[in-house]
Amino acid sequence: MTERSKFQQNVIKNYYENRDQIALQRVQEIATELYLSTGKKRQQQWKYLRQHLLKLNVKEETIDHLVEKDDPELVAKLAQRLSQEQ
């Protein structure tokens, strides 16, 4: 296997340094998608949301509550609170 270039190493390093911000941005984007989607697409967005909230170390109980309520406004409020913590 070939070695990574200096540029590639920096890209990988920056990704891991900013993982939380990337996950938080994705949560915010998914909140918007939840407002706009219905049916199967909405269910898929909840699945994506769960993955990104787990990356942000949000408790399972909180995630389950959000999914159960099916309210994008709650997700937006959580995203806002998470962004203030960072």
ABEGO torsion letter per residue (X at the ends): XBBBBAAAAAAAAAAAAAAAAAAAAAAAAAAAAAAABBEAAAAAAAAAAAAAAAAAGBBAAAAAAAAAAGBAAAAAAAAAAAAAAX
